[in-house]
C-alpha cells in the first residue's frame, strides 16, 4: 500500500462560534481510521486531540485538516479551502490548491460574483 504524505482532508462541522473569539477556547477532536477491505495492514489506533481554536475575524465554518502523524489543524472561515483567500499557507493546504488567483477573486467580488472576506 502506497503511503500518501501530507494528506489534507477537510470536514465542515456545524458549530456556533461567538462573534468574538475568547482566548483559551479549545476543540476536542476524535477520529478513527478506515481502509479498503482488500488491504491487510493494521489500522492505527483511534486518535484524540485537544487544540486551540485559532483567531478568526468573522463567524464561519470550522474546517478540520488532518495530516500524517496524527496531526490536525483547525481553521474557522466562511470560505472553502480552494478559495484564493482561504486563511492557510499553500504548504499546509496541500494537496488542495486555490481555484484561482487573489486578483481574479477581487475582480469577481467587485462585479458582485464572489467574496474576498474569508
C-alpha positions in Angstrom: 0.0 0.0 0.0 1.4 3.4 -1.0 1.6 5.9 1.8 0.5 9.4 1.0 2.3 12.3 2.5 0.7 15.4 3.9 -2.8 14.2 3.2 -5.2 17.1 3.9 -8.9 16.5 4.2 -11.4 19.0 5.3 -14.6 18.3 7.2 -17.1 21.0 8.0 -18.6 20.8 11.4 -21.7 22.8 12.1 -20.9 24.8 15.2 -21.8 28.1 16.7 -18.9 30.3 17.3 -19.1 33.5 19.3 -18.8 36.7 17.3 -15.6 37.3 19.2 -13.1 34.6 20.0 -12.2 34.1 23.6 -8.6 33.3 24.4 -8.2 29.7 25.6 -11.1 28.4 23.6 -10.3 24.8 22.6 -11.8 22.0 20.5 -11.7 18.3 21.3 -11.4 16.2 18.1 -11.6 12.4 18.0 -11.2 10.4 14.8 -10.7 6.8 13.6 -9.1 5.3 10.6 -10.7 3.1 7.9 -9.4 1.2 5.0 -10.5 -0.7 2.0 -11.4 -4.3 2.7 -8.6 -5.7 0.4 -5.8 -4.0 2.5 -4.4 -6.3 5.1 -2.2 -3.8 7.1 -3.3 -2.9 10.6 -5.1 0.3 11.3 -3.7 2.9 13.6 -5.4 3.3 16.9 -8.3 5.8 17.3 -6.9 9.3 18.0 -7.9 12.3 20.1 -6.5 15.8 20.3 -7.4 19.0 22.1 -6.4 22.0 20.0 -6.8 25.8 20.4 -9.4 27.4 18.3 -7.4 29.8 16.1 -8.1 33.5 15.9 -10.8 34.4 13.4 -12.3 37.7 12.1 -15.9 36.5 11.3 -18.0 33.5 12.3 -17.7 30.8 9.7 -17.5 27.0 9.3 -15.0 25.0 11.3 -12.6 23.2 8.9 -10.5 20.4 10.5 -7.5 19.4 8.4 -5.9 16.0 9.0 -2.2 15.3 8.3 0.2 12.4 8.6 1.5 11.7 12.0 -2.0 12.2 13.6 -1.7 15.9 13.4 -4.6 18.2 12.8 -5.2 21.9 12.2 -8.4 23.9 12.6 -9.5 26.9 10.5 -12.6 29.0 11.0 -13.6 30.6 7.7 -16.5 31.5 5.5 -14.6 30.3 2.5 -13.7 26.7 1.4 -10.1 25.5 1.1 -9.9 26.1 -2.6 -10.8 29.8 -2.3 -7.7 32.0 -3.0 -8.2 33.9 0.3 -8.6 30.8 2.5 -6.5 31.6 5.6 -3.9 28.8 5.3 -0.5 28.6 3.7 -0.1 26.7 0.5 2.2 24.2 2.3 -0.4 23.4 5.0 -3.2 23.4 2.4 -1.5 20.7 0.1 -2.7 18.7 -1.8 -5.5 21.3 -2.3 -4.7 24.3 -4.4 -6.6 27.6 -4.9 -9.1 27.5 -7.8 -8.0 30.9 -8.9 -5.8 33.9 -8.1 -6.4 36.5 -5.5 -6.7 39.1 -8.3 -9.4 37.1 -10.0 -11.3 36.8 -6.7 -11.0 40.6 -6.1 -12.4 41.3 -9.6 -15.3 38.8 -9.2 -16.1 40.4 -5.8 -16.2 43.9 -7.4 -18.6 42.5 -10.1 -20.8 41.0 -7.3 -19.8 37.4 -8.0 -17.7 36.5 -5.0 -16.1 37.5 -1.8 -12.6 38.1 -0.6 -13.8 38.2 3.0 -12.6 34.8 4.4 
